[in-house]
Amino acid sequence: MLRGKDGGKKGKVGQVFTKEGKIIVEGVNMIKKHVRARRQGQKGQIISVERKVPASSVQLICPKCGKKTRVGYVVRDSGKTRMCKKCEAEF
């Protein structure tokens, strides 16, 4: 995360919503949700749920250098791969 209350946190991308321009990142932007009891005798509870985050407020982390980075692409005969703009490692 680049900004917001969870700025500086890291996590895996769970879902991508391309039309909305948002993503869900595991362990980031958590909210408390009150859940009503479904059956008689069952208790209601409060659970933590991840919310959507604008895709512009997150950035990829290079697996080699471990820094936040922009992504470039390299076309080889095997196909198109991503590369880190800082250390130029392919991933």
Sequence and secondary structure as in RCSB ss.txt:
>XXXX:A:sequence
MLRGKDGGKKGKVGQVFTKEGKIIVEGVNMIKKHVRARRQGQKGQIISVERKVPASSVQLICPKCGKKTRVGYVV
RDSGKTRMCKKCEAEF
>XXXX:A:secstr
  SSTTTT    EEEEETTTTEEEETTSSEEEEEE   STT   EEEEEE  EEGGG   B TTT SB  EEEEE
ETTEEEEEETTT  B 
